[in-house]
Amino acid sequence: MADFWVNGIVAVRDHKPYIQLSNEKGIICQLSMSETRQVAMDMLQMAARTEADALLWKFLKSKDLPDEAGAGMMQMFRDFRAELDAEKAERSEDDGRDS
């Protein structure tokens, strides 16, 4: 794995916190706190989904099912996830945010 660093800074220009992602070639990007949280959540979500996809393939291979069956099952699984992702989250009337 390539070296990869995550650093927190407070910028001199605006005194706000930022996260810098860098590698041996230098800074890759600088993210706000909101952007950092979104990227982190996206990475966790993709890690979980990719693990699930790999487990599904491993199971199908262990049952000696043809690749076409695996591909069909994988597409069905991904479509199912997309349907769940599209559902609106319900919120209580007092969601804890200040008005």
Disulfide bonds with the S-S distance in Angstrom:
none
